[in-house]
Amino acid sequence: MWIRAILVAVLVCLLILHFLKLLKTFKKYPRGPPLHIIAAKFIWAGFRVYPNLFVETAKEYGNIYTLWGVTLHIVILSGFRAVKEGLIKNSEIFSGRPVTPFYQAVAQEKGIVFSNGHTWKQQRKFGIATMRKLGMGKKGVQNQIEEEAHQLVETFAHTKGQPFDPSLPILNSVCNVICALVFGHRYSVDDEQFLKLMKAIEYSVKFGGTVFHLLYEGFPWIMKHIKWPYKKAFAAVDVVLSHASRETEAHRAQLAVHDPRDFIDYYLLQMERSKNDPTSTYDDANLFQCISDLFVAGTDTTSATLQWALLLMVTHPDIQEKVQKEIEDAFGSSQIISYQDRKKVPYTFATIHEIQRFKCILLAGNPRLTVDDVTILGAFIPKGTMVVPDVHSVVYDPKIWETPQKFNPNHFLDKDGKFVDREELLLFGAGARMCLGKEMAKMELFTFFTSLLRAFTFKLPEGVTEVNSEPVKGLTMTPHHYKLCAVPRLSDS
């Protein structure tokens, strides 16, 4: 009996000490509500309250506030001023990446997205330099994007104007752009290895934000011993890494020293040059994870945006018609529309940017970790704090956008109808951790969108009058599966 009493007393003392420690910690951070209250509201009401839930929280606690958990504290940057002050003006201080338990198990702090310090700096620097080299070559990224856009138009044409789901063909084409960049070749849509790779990438993305993912992050010491909910997720990661390994070995067998063809070639050459450098982080493990990062970050986001684009053209036929007229007036019947031609079609380019704003595919900006103490807008944020930029508070801010809740391409046009690049569109991040595939993604969106809109008029199937415009719940906000008709433009006349 007395042993039980001692254990209870010890437990009470530990709880009191933990509570006192939390009280001391609270004073260091910006004020804010308990994390479980926000999470409960979010789960109860679903995505329909977003972004209002966090906007209301910012009204009560300010544009920089803390969500408090038992072991986890997250500082939220709300509104463009706070996000800019953190991610851009204090870019280096906000350059860390918090590595949560699940992503530590998945990526082991390798590659670009989930690494920090020296490893991150080396891998990112190499990634940026290599993306530029690949984009400027004779067979650069733009050429491959144009080829994939042509293939996608052909695929849509085979439907002969009948209802079909565009999601898989779009995903195929976007994934093949990354394949060409990384592996130096595209795959047939019937290739078993390609289909397996796509399914693995898709599942990896969809797993993020699920209940089991969140349970692993919250209770890793328990969940890592419960294998079955994570078997498929870890298997999907292994598929991507194994594919990267096979492609790397094939490249080693025929390494193009004088004429590197793709990302793997450039990386293997860098490994050879750095083999006597004790500070080098260029190795197979980092290469495989870099490849995984490129596929996961570059496939789902662009694919989802293009799916939203076609859905919005269906529901806004007046805007679709205006885009088509501008493309016809600028290019006529020429076969190729290059990204360099974007200034000739300002309304079309503005429409693409408005699609990204209006159907923001990010639940929130990628989390950062402060590498030093910092004070921004009067709020002190300690070193080692997880910071999340609330992207929705920026892209739907009525103080920034004339009609934030309405699809309106004029948000990106000046009074003379010229395109205006708005810095408030932060979907590719900002500062030191800005997405290194930003320019490639912009090239893809422009080339695919203009190619499809020139070739087809998109309509709802006969008898269908409404579409589900709510996003699928996950870390990215993708549309529900839908069907449309791609009517060849020649039939319009």
C-alpha positions in Angstrom: 0.0 0.0 0.0 2.7 2.4 0.9 4.6 1.7 -2.3 1.5 2.7 -4.3 1.3 5.9 -2.2 4.9 6.7 -2.9 4.4 6.2 -6.7 1.3 8.4 -6.6 3.3 11.1 -4.7 6.2 10.9 -7.2 3.8 11.1 -10.1 2.1 14.2 -8.6 5.5 15.8 -8.0 6.6 15.2 -11.6 3.3 16.6 -12.9 3.8 19.7 -10.7 7.4 20.1 -11.9 6.3 19.7 -15.5 3.5 22.3 -15.0 5.9 24.8 -13.4 8.4 24.2 -16.3 5.6 24.9 -18.8 4.6 28.1 -16.9 8.2 29.3 -17.2 8.3 28.4 -20.9 5.0 30.2 -21.6 6.6 33.5 -20.7 9.2 33.2 -23.5 6.7 32.7 -26.3 4.0 34.8 -27.9 0.7 34.2 -26.2 -1.9 31.9 -27.8 -4.5 29.2 -27.3 -3.9 25.5 -26.4 -3.2 23.4 -29.4 -5.8 20.8 -28.5 -8.6 23.4 -28.6 -7.7 24.5 -32.1 -7.3 20.8 -33.2 -10.7 19.9 -31.8 -12.4 22.8 -33.6 -10.6 21.9 -36.8 -11.5 18.3 -36.7 -15.1 19.0 -35.6 -15.8 21.6 -38.3 -13.6 20.2 -41.1 -11.9 22.3 -43.7 -14.8 24.6 -44.2 -13.8 26.7 -41.3 -10.4 27.2 -42.8 -9.0 29.9 -43.0 -11.5 31.6 -40.7 -10.5 29.6 -37.7 -6.9 30.9 -37.8 -8.0 34.4 -38.9 -10.2 34.5 -35.8 -7.4 33.3 -33.6 -5.1 36.0 -35.0 -7.7 38.6 -34.2 -7.7 37.5 -30.6 -4.0 36.9 -30.0 -2.3 39.0 -32.7 -0.6 38.1 -36.0 2.2 36.1 -34.2 0.8 33.6 -31.7 1.6 30.2 -30.2 -0.4 27.0 -30.3 0.4 25.2 -27.1 0.7 21.5 -26.7 2.0 19.3 -23.8 5.3 18.7 -25.6 4.9 20.7 -28.8 4.7 24.5 -29.2 4.1 26.0 -32.6 4.3 29.7 -33.4 2.0 30.8 -36.2 2.8 33.7 -38.5 -0.5 35.2 -39.7 -0.8 37.8 -42.4 1.6 39.0 -45.1 3.5 41.4 -42.9 4.3 38.8 -40.3 5.2 36.1 -42.9 7.5 38.5 -44.8 9.2 39.7 -41.6 9.9 36.1 -40.7 10.7 34.2 -43.9 12.2 37.0 -46.0 13.7 39.7 -43.7 15.0 37.1 -41.2 15.5 34.4 -43.8 18.6 32.8 -42.3 17.2 32.6 -38.7 14.1 30.9 -40.1 16.1 28.5 -42.3 15.9 25.4 -40.1 13.5 22.5 -40.7 11.8 20.8 -37.7 12.2 17.0 -38.3 9.2 15.3 -36.7 9.4 11.6 -35.6 7.6 10.3 -38.7 9.8 12.2 -41.2 12.9 11.4 -39.2 12.1 7.7 -39.7 11.3 8.3 -43.4 14.1 10.7 -44.5 16.7 10.4 -41.7 17.6 14.1 -42.2 19.0 13.4 -45.7 18.3 15.1 -49.0 17.0 18.7 -49.3 13.6 19.0 -47.7 14.2 17.3 -44.3 17.9 18.1 -43.8 19.5 20.9 -41.8 22.9 22.6 -41.3 25.8 21.6 -43.5 24.0 18.8 -45.2 21.1 21.0 -46.2 23.3 23.8 -47.5 25.4 21.5 -49.7 22.5 19.5 -51.1 20.4 22.7 -51.7 23.3 24.5 -53.4 23.9 21.6 -55.7 20.2 21.2 -56.4 19.8 24.9 -57.4 22.9 24.8 -59.6 21.9 21.6 -61.3 18.3 22.7 -62.0 19.7 25.8 -63.8 22.1 23.7 -65.9 19.3 21.3 -66.9 17.1 24.2 -67.8 19.6 25.8 -70.1 20.7 22.7 -72.1 19.7 21.8 -75.6 17.4 19.2 -74.2 16.4 21.3 -71.3 13.4 21.1 -69.0 11.3 23.4 -71.3 11.7 21.0 -74.2 10.5 18.0 -72.1 7.6 20.0 -70.7 6.5 20.9 -74.2 6.7 17.2 -75.2 4.6 16.1 -72.2 2.1 18.8 -72.9 1.8 17.5 -76.5 1.3 13.9 -75.1 -1.4 15.1 -72.7 -3.3 16.8 -75.5 -3.1 13.6 -77.5 -4.5 11.6 -74.5 -7.4 14.0 -74.0 -8.1 13.9 -77.8 -8.6 10.2 -77.6 -11.6 10.7 -75.3 -13.4 12.2 -78.3 -15.3 14.7 -76.2 -16.8 12.0 -73.9 -16.8 12.3 -70.1 -13.5 11.2 -68.4 -11.5 11.8 -65.2 -8.4 14.0 -66.1 -6.5 13.3 -62.8 -4.5 10.2 -63.9 -3.4 11.6 -67.3 -2.3 14.8 -65.7 -0.4 13.0 -63.0 1.3 10.8 -65.6 2.5 13.8 -67.6 3.7 15.8 -64.6 5.5 12.7 -63.2 7.2 12.1 -66.5 8.6 15.7 -66.5 10.4 14.8 -63.2 11.5 11.5 -64.7 13.1 13.2 -67.6 14.8 15.7 -65.3 16.1 13.1 -62.8 16.5 9.9 -64.9 17.0 11.4 -68.4 14.1 9.6 -70.0 10.3 9.4 -69.8 8.2 6.2 -69.3 5.3 4.7 -71.2 2.1 5.1 -69.2 1.8 1.3 -69.4 5.3 0.7 -67.8 4.8 -1.4 -64.6 7.7 0.3 -62.8 6.4 3.7 -63.7 2.9 2.9 -62.5 4.3 1.5 -59.3 6.4 4.6 -58.8 3.4 6.9 -59.4 1.2 5.0 -56.9 4.0 5.1 -54.3 4.4 8.9 -54.7 0.7 9.5 -54.6 0.2 7.3 -51.5 3.2 9.0 -49.7 1.6 12.4 -50.2 -1.9 11.3 -49.3 -0.7 9.7 -46.1 0.5 13.0 -44.7 -2.1 14.6 -42.4 -4.0 11.3 -41.9 -5.0 10.2 -38.3 -2.2 7.5 -38.3 0.4 10.0 -39.4 -0.6 12.5 -36.7 -0.6 9.7 -34.1 2.9 8.7 -35.0 4.0 12.4 -34.7 2.3 12.7 -31.3 3.2 9.3 -29.8 6.2 7.9 -31.6 7.4 5.8 -28.7 4.1 3.9 -28.9 3.3 4.0 -32.6 6.7 2.8 -33.8 5.9 -0.6 -32.2 2.5 -0.8 -34.0 3.6 -1.8 -37.5 0.4 -2.4 -39.4 -0.9 1.2 -39.9 2.5 2.3 -41.3 3.4 -0.7 -43.4 2.0 0.7 -46.6 3.5 4.2 -46.0 7.0 2.9 -45.4 6.7 0.5 -48.3 5.8 3.4 -50.6 8.9 5.3 -49.4 11.0 2.2 -50.2 9.5 1.9 -53.7 10.7 5.5 -54.5 14.2 5.0 -52.9 14.6 1.5 -54.6 13.7 3.0 -58.0 16.3 5.8 -57.4 18.9 3.2 -56.5 18.3 1.1 -59.7 18.4 4.2 -61.9 21.6 5.3 -60.2 23.3 2.0 -60.8 22.3 2.1 -64.5 23.8 5.6 -64.7 27.0 4.5 -63.1 27.5 1.8 -65.8 27.4 4.5 -68.5 28.4 7.7 -66.8 28.5 10.6 -69.2 31.5 12.5 -67.9 31.7 15.1 -70.6 28.0 15.4 -71.3 25.9 14.9 -68.2 22.3 14.3 -69.2 20.3 14.6 -66.0 20.2 15.1 -62.2 21.8 11.7 -61.4 24.7 12.2 -63.9 25.5 15.6 -62.3 25.3 14.2 -58.8 27.6 11.2 -59.6 30.1 13.6 -61.1 29.9 15.7 -58.0 30.5 12.6 -55.8 33.6 11.8 -57.8 35.0 15.4 -57.5 34.3 15.4 -53.7 35.6 11.9 -52.8 38.6 13.3 -51.1 36.7 16.1 -49.3 36.1 15.1 -45.6 33.3 17.7 -45.4 31.4 16.3 -48.4 27.8 15.1 -47.9 27.5 13.8 -51.5 26.7 10.1 -51.2 24.1 7.6 -52.3 21.8 8.1 -49.3 21.6 11.8 -49.9 21.2 11.3 -53.7 18.3 8.9 -53.2 16.5 11.2 -50.8 17.1 14.2 -53.1 15.4 12.2 -55.9 12.5 11.3 -53.5 12.2 15.0 -52.5 12.0 16.1 -56.2 9.3 13.6 -57.0 7.1 14.1 -53.9 7.4 18.0 -54.0 7.2 18.3 -57.7 4.4 15.9 -58.7 1.4 16.3 -56.4 1.5 20.1 -56.2 1.6 20.7 -60.0 -0.8 17.9 -60.7 -3.4 19.2 -58.2 -3.1 22.8 -59.5 -3.8 21.6 -63.0 -6.8 19.6 -61.9 -8.2 22.7 -60.1 -7.4 24.7 -63.3 -9.7 22.6 -65.5 -12.4 22.5 -62.9 -12.4 26.3 -62.6 -12.5 26.6 -66.4 -15.6 24.4 -66.4 -17.3 26.4 -63.8 -16.2 29.8 -65.2 -16.9 29.4 -69.0 -16.6 33.2 -69.5 -13.0 33.2 -68.2 -12.2 30.1 -70.3 -13.5 31.8 -73.4 -11.4 34.9 -72.7 -8.3 32.9 -72.2 -8.9 31.0 -75.5 -9.4 34.2 -77.4 -6.2 35.7 -76.1 -4.2 32.6 -76.9 -5.7 32.6 -80.5 -4.9 36.3 -81.0 -1.3 35.9 -79.8 -0.3 32.6 -81.4 -2.8 31.6 -84.0 -2.3 28.0 -85.1 1.4 27.7 -84.2 2.3 24.4 -82.7 4.3 25.4 -79.7 3.7 28.0 -77.0 6.9 28.5 -75.0 7.1 29.8 -71.4 9.1 32.7 -72.8 6.0 33.8 -74.6 4.0 34.4 -71.4 4.2 38.2 -71.8 2.1 37.9 -75.0 -0.8 36.5 -72.9 -1.1 38.6 -69.7 -4.7 37.6 -69.0 -3.9 33.9 -69.4 -0.8 34.2 -67.1 -2.9 36.1 -64.6 -5.6 33.4 -64.7 -2.9 30.7 -63.8 -1.8 32.8 -60.9 -5.3 33.3 -59.7 -6.0 29.6 -59.9 -3.0 29.1 -57.5 -4.4 31.8 -55.1 -8.0 30.9 -55.2 -7.5 27.2 -54.9 -4.5 27.3 -52.6 -3.4 23.7 -52.4 -1.3 24.1 -49.2 -3.0 23.6 -45.8 -0.2 25.8 -44.4 3.3 26.8 -45.4 6.1 24.3 -44.8 7.2 24.5 -41.2 10.5 26.2 -40.2 12.7 26.0 -37.2 14.4 29.1 -35.8 18.2 28.6 -35.6 18.6 31.5 -33.2 16.6 33.8 -30.9 14.7 36.5 -32.9 12.2 39.3 -32.3 9.8 40.2 -35.1 7.1 42.8 -34.9 7.7 43.0 -31.1 7.2 39.2 -30.6 10.1 37.2 -29.2 10.6 33.7 -30.6 13.3 31.5 -29.0 15.8 29.4 -30.8 14.6 26.0 -31.7 10.9 27.0 -32.2 8.8 25.4 -34.8 7.2 28.2 -36.9 4.4 27.8 -39.4 3.4 30.5 -41.9 -0.4 30.7 -42.3 -0.5 30.9 -46.1 -4.3 31.2 -46.2 -4.3 34.3 -44.1 -2.3 35.9 -46.9 -4.0 34.6 -50.1 -7.5 35.4 -48.7 -6.8 38.7 -47.0 -9.4 41.3 -47.9 -6.9 44.0 -47.3 -4.7 42.7 -50.1 -7.2 41.2 -52.6 -10.2 43.1 -54.0 -12.4 40.0 -54.0 -10.6 37.3 -52.0 -13.5 34.8 -52.0 -14.1 35.1 -55.7 -12.2 33.7 -58.6 -10.9 36.9 -60.3 -7.9 37.0 -62.6 -7.9 40.8 -62.4 -6.1 40.4 -59.1 -2.9 39.9 -61.2 -3.5 42.7 -63.7 -3.0 46.4 -63.6 -5.4 49.0 -65.0 -3.8 48.7 -68.4 -4.3 44.9 -68.5 -0.6 44.1 -67.9 0.4 41.2 -65.7 1.5 42.1 -62.1 3.6 39.6 -60.2 2.2 39.8 -56.6 4.8 39.0 -53.9 1.9 38.1 -51.6 1.4 34.8 -53.5 3.7 32.7 -51.3 2.8 29.2 -52.5 6.5 28.3 -53.3 7.7 29.6 -49.9 10.1 32.4 -49.4 13.6 33.1 -48.2 16.3 30.4 -47.7 13.8 27.5 -47.9 12.0 28.7 -51.1 11.1 25.7 -53.3 14.0 25.1 -55.7 11.6 23.8 -58.4 9.6 27.1 -58.5 10.6 28.1 -62.0 10.1 24.6 -63.4 6.6 24.4 -61.8 5.7 27.8 -63.3 6.9 26.6 -66.7 4.8 23.4 -66.4 1.6 25.2 -65.4 1.9 27.7 -68.2 2.8 25.2 -70.9 0.2 22.5 -69.9 -2.6 25.1 -69.3 -2.1 27.0 -72.6 -1.7 23.8 -74.6 -5.0 22.3 -73.3 -7.0 25.5 -73.5 -5.9 26.1 -77.1 -6.9 22.5 -78.1 -10.1 22.0 -76.1 -13.1 23.7 -74.6 -13.9 22.0 -71.2 -17.5 21.4 -70.3 -19.4 19.4 -67.7 -20.9 16.1 -68.9 -24.5 16.3 -70.1 -26.9 16.4 -67.2 -24.3 17.4 -64.7 -25.0 20.9 -63.3 -22.9 21.0 -60.1 -19.4 20.0 -59.1 -17.8 19.4 -55.7 -15.5 22.4 -55.1 -14.5 21.4 -51.6 -10.9 20.0 -51.3 -10.0 16.5 -50.2 -8.7 16.6 -46.7 -4.9 16.2 -46.4 -1.7 18.1 -46.2 -2.4 19.3 -49.8 -5.8 20.5 -50.8 -6.6 18.4 -53.9 -10.0 18.3 -55.7 -12.3 15.4 -55.4 -12.3 13.2 -58.5 -14.6 14.6 -61.2 -15.4 14.1 -64.9 -15.4 16.6 -67.7 -15.6 16.6 -71.5 -12.7 17.9 -73.5 -14.4 19.1 -76.7 -12.0 19.7 -79.5 -11.9 23.4 -80.5 -12.4 22.7 -84.2 -15.9 21.5 -83.3 -16.7 24.9 -81.9 -16.7 26.4 -85.4 
